[in-house]
Amino acid sequence: MKTFICVAECGSPSRASDRLRIAQPALSRQIKLLEHEIGVPLFDRHVRGMELTEAGTELLRRVSGVIRQLELTVQDVQSLHSEVTGNVALALMPTISTVFAARLVDRVARDLPDVSLRIREGYSVELLTWIQRGDVDISFLYGPPSDLHIRTRELLHEEVVLISPPGTLDGVGPQVEFDTVEPLPLVLPGRPYALRHLIESMAKKAGHTIDVPYEVDSYCAIKSMVMSGIGHSFLPPASLKTEIDRGLIEARSVGQGGLWRQLVLGVPSQRPNTRAADAVLSLLLDEIAMMIDSGEWQARPGADLRDRI
């Protein structure tokens, strides 16, 4: 199964052979034996490498988290009488990655030198799938936690603001209502994503609809399109601090109390945390608490963060 996962990720038996340090003929035999045992082809072979069949894709979806859990369990037992060691996978959305990833990587390197931290970036739908399958150990997710049906920690609430190209809303103050937003051309992710749902639901609650001529499922592309003058969008200001400070983007609160989204931390429900995951989780909470306390991250601490501030 580990060989199968590696070939699926590499797309080539030669690259998988190098990664696993197994001779390519032996690796190919393992894949053929697995296909024979299951009774269906798992890969389509071609000159460029190997691609998963429909059956192979389904097998990968079902076993990747399970195999990873077994590996982490062995690592955790081996490290019980030593310094904290192991591999930890953290998933986060692009807006959080911009604010926090480099800082956390630096802290883990200093305080947990024997822990290998892997960061995966994705959007809300992907993040929830990864944590439910056990592909990652910790994931940022959008609340409320009661909707997620996994183990969570209430992290923070952060404001989401209207971002605009400079000079396009001259005469408009630092706060706007949805009647100002309604005629604006917006650049937003598609409907499966949490940000789109938040903006549409709050606009509807205020008695307005929004115009979204540009559906873009990319944080970097949204930011670029706003700076280019194509349209307006909504993002948390912490993820745009550099652009706002340089005057490349204007940010305004929406409504009397502003628009707020909840962030929680999720961990897999089907297994306990490893020592390494618990150690990274503790550092993560400490770093975010310090950022909120210093004003670097404009947010309200959640229930599981307040005692650290």
C-alpha positions in Angstrom: 0.0 0.0 0.0 2.9 2.4 0.8 4.3 1.6 -2.6 1.0 2.2 -4.3 0.6 5.6 -2.6 4.1 6.6 -3.6 3.6 5.7 -7.2 0.3 7.5 -7.3 1.9 10.6 -5.9 5.0 10.5 -8.1 3.2 9.4 -11.3 6.2 7.4 -12.3 7.7 4.1 -11.1 11.2 5.5 -11.6 10.6 8.5 -9.4 8.8 6.3 -6.8 11.7 3.9 -6.9 14.2 6.8 -6.1 12.0 8.0 -3.2 11.4 4.6 -1.7 14.9 3.3 -2.4 13.5 0.2 -3.9 14.7 -1.3 -7.2 12.2 -0.5 -10.0 11.5 -4.1 -11.0 10.6 -5.0 -7.4 8.4 -1.9 -7.1 6.6 -2.8 -10.4 6.0 -6.4 -9.1 4.4 -5.0 -5.9 2.0 -2.9 -8.0 1.1 -5.9 -10.2 0.6 -8.1 -7.2 -1.7 -5.5 -5.7 -3.7 -5.2 -8.9 -4.0 -9.0 -9.1 -5.2 -9.3 -5.6 -7.8 -6.5 -6.0 -8.8 -7.8 -9.4 -8.8 -4.4 -11.3 -6.2 -2.2 -12.9 -5.1 0.6 -10.6 -3.0 2.5 -13.1 -3.1 3.3 -16.8 0.5 2.9 -18.2 1.8 5.2 -20.9 5.1 6.6 -22.1 5.0 9.6 -19.7 4.4 7.5 -16.6 1.4 6.0 -14.8 -2.0 7.6 -14.1 -4.6 6.3 -11.6 -7.6 4.6 -13.0 -11.0 5.3 -11.4 -10.5 2.3 -9.1 -7.0 3.5 -8.3 -8.3 7.0 -7.4 -10.9 5.5 -5.1 -8.3 3.2 -3.4 -6.0 6.1 -2.8 -8.8 8.1 -1.3 -9.6 5.3 1.2 -6.2 4.1 2.2 -3.9 7.2 2.3 -5.2 8.4 5.7 -5.2 4.9 7.2 -1.6 4.2 6.2 -0.5 7.6 7.5 -2.1 6.9 10.8 -0.2 3.6 11.1 3.1 5.3 10.4 2.4 8.1 12.9 1.5 5.5 15.5 4.8 3.7 15.1 6.7 7.0 15.2 4.9 8.1 18.4 5.5 4.8 20.2 9.2 5.0 19.2 9.6 8.5 20.6 7.9 7.9 24.0 11.2 7.9 25.9 13.0 10.5 23.9 12.7 14.1 22.6 9.5 14.9 20.7 10.0 13.6 17.1 7.9 12.8 14.1 6.0 14.3 11.2 3.1 16.7 11.5 0.9 17.9 8.6 -0.9 21.2 9.0 -3.6 22.4 6.6 -4.6 26.0 6.2 -6.3 28.4 3.8 -4.2 30.9 1.7 -5.3 33.9 3.7 -4.0 32.3 6.9 -0.8 31.0 5.2 0.1 34.6 4.2 -0.2 35.7 7.8 1.1 32.8 9.8 2.9 30.0 7.9 6.5 31.4 7.9 6.2 32.4 11.6 5.1 29.0 12.7 7.7 27.2 10.6 10.4 29.3 12.2 9.0 28.6 15.7 8.9 24.8 15.1 12.4 24.8 13.8 13.7 26.5 16.9 11.6 24.8 19.6 11.0 21.3 18.0 14.1 20.6 15.9 13.3 16.9 15.6 9.8 17.5 14.3 9.2 17.7 10.5 6.3 20.1 9.7 4.5 19.8 6.4 2.1 22.6 5.4 -0.7 22.0 2.9 -2.7 24.9 1.5 -6.3 24.6 0.4 -9.8 25.9 0.6 -12.5 25.1 3.1 -14.0 22.1 1.3 -10.5 20.5 0.8 -9.4 21.2 4.3 -12.4 19.5 5.9 -11.9 16.4 3.6 -8.2 16.2 4.5 -8.9 16.3 8.3 -11.8 13.8 8.1 -9.7 11.3 6.1 -6.7 11.7 8.5 -4.4 13.1 5.7 -3.4 16.0 8.0 -3.0 16.2 11.8 -4.3 19.8 12.3 -6.3 22.0 10.1 -7.7 25.5 10.2 -11.4 25.5 9.4 -14.3 27.9 9.3 -16.8 27.6 12.2 -19.1 27.2 13.8 -17.6 24.0 15.2 -21.0 22.4 15.6 -21.3 22.1 11.8 -18.1 20.2 11.4 -18.6 17.0 13.5 -15.0 16.6 14.4 -12.8 17.5 17.4 -12.2 21.2 17.3 -10.8 24.1 19.3 -12.4 27.6 19.1 -9.5 29.8 17.8 -10.6 33.3 16.9 -13.1 35.6 15.1 -11.5 37.8 12.4 -13.1 40.6 10.5 -13.6 40.4 6.7 -13.5 43.8 5.0 -14.4 45.2 1.6 -11.2 45.7 -0.4 -11.1 48.1 -3.4 -8.7 49.5 -6.0 -7.4 52.8 -4.7 -9.5 55.8 -5.6 -12.6 53.9 -6.8 -14.7 54.8 -3.8 -13.7 58.5 -3.4 -15.8 60.2 -0.7 -16.7 57.0 1.0 -15.6 56.7 4.6 -13.9 53.8 6.4 -17.3 52.0 6.8 -19.8 51.1 4.2 -23.2 49.5 4.1 -24.5 46.9 1.6 -26.3 49.5 -0.4 -22.9 50.8 -1.4 -21.6 47.3 -2.1 -24.6 46.1 -4.1 -23.7 47.9 -7.5 -20.0 47.0 -7.3 -18.5 44.3 -9.5 -17.1 41.7 -7.1 -14.4 39.1 -7.4 -15.3 36.2 -5.2 -14.8 32.4 -4.9 -17.5 30.1 -6.2 -20.5 29.1 -4.0 -19.0 26.0 -2.4 -16.6 28.2 -0.5 -17.2 29.7 2.9 -16.3 33.3 2.0 -18.8 33.4 -0.8 -21.5 32.0 1.5 -20.7 34.5 4.3 -20.9 37.5 1.9 -24.1 36.4 0.2 -25.9 35.5 3.4 -25.0 38.8 5.1 -26.1 40.8 2.0 -29.4 38.9 2.0 -29.9 39.6 5.7 -29.4 43.3 5.0 -31.9 43.1 2.1 -29.5 43.3 -0.7 -28.1 41.1 -3.5 -24.5 41.2 -4.8 -23.1 41.2 -8.3 -20.3 38.6 -8.9 -19.2 38.8 -12.5 -15.8 37.3 -11.6 -15.7 33.9 -9.8 -12.1 33.2 -8.9 -11.1 30.4 -6.5 -7.6 31.8 -5.9 -6.6 34.2 -3.1 -3.6 35.5 -5.1 -5.7 36.1 -8.3 -8.4 37.9 -6.3 -5.8 40.2 -4.7 -4.2 40.8 -8.1 -7.5 41.6 -9.8 -8.5 44.1 -7.1 -5.1 45.9 -7.4 -5.5 45.9 -11.2 -8.8 47.8 -10.9 -11.0 44.9 -12.2 -13.3 44.7 -9.2 -13.8 44.7 -5.5 -13.7 41.8 -3.0 -13.8 40.7 0.6 -10.8 39.4 2.6 -9.4 39.7 6.1 -7.1 42.7 6.5 -4.4 40.7 8.2 -3.7 38.9 4.9 -3.4 42.2 3.1 -1.4 44.3 5.5 1.5 45.0 3.2 -0.8 46.0 0.3 -3.0 48.2 2.5 0.1 49.9 4.1 1.5 50.7 0.7 -1.8 52.1 -0.6 -2.2 49.4 -3.2 -5.6 48.4 -1.8 -8.2 50.2 0.2 -10.1 48.4 3.0 -13.4 49.3 4.6 -15.6 47.7 7.3 -19.1 46.6 6.2 -22.1 47.4 8.4 -22.3 48.7 11.9 -20.5 45.8 13.6 -18.5 44.6 10.6 -18.5 41.1 9.0 -16.8 38.4 11.1 -15.8 34.9 10.3 -14.9 32.2 12.9 -11.8 30.2 12.7 -11.4 26.9 14.5 -8.7 24.2 14.7 -9.8 20.7 13.8 -8.0 17.4 14.5 -9.0 13.9 13.3 -11.8 12.3 15.4 -10.8 8.7 14.6 -7.4 8.8 16.4 -5.6 10.6 19.3 -3.0 13.2 18.6 0.6 12.2 18.4 3.1 13.8 20.8 4.5 15.8 17.9 1.1 17.0 16.8 0.3 18.1 20.4 3.6 19.9 20.6 3.0 21.8 17.3 -0.6 22.6 18.3 0.6 24.2 21.6 3.2 26.3 19.7 0.6 27.3 17.2 -1.8 28.5 19.8 1.0 30.4 21.6 2.1 32.2 18.4 -1.5 33.2 17.5 -2.1 34.5 21.0 1.0 36.6 20.8 0.0 38.0 17.4 -3.5 38.9 18.6 -2.1 40.5 21.8 0.4 42.6 19.8 -2.2 43.7 17.2 -0.3 41.9 14.4 -3.5 39.8 13.8 -6.6 41.8 14.1 -8.9 39.3 15.7 -11.0 38.4 18.7 -9.7 35.4 20.6 -11.9 32.3 20.9 -12.7 30.3 24.0 -9.6 28.1 23.7 -7.2 31.0 23.2 -8.3 33.5 25.8 -6.3 31.9 28.6 -3.1 32.3 26.6 -3.5 36.1 26.1 
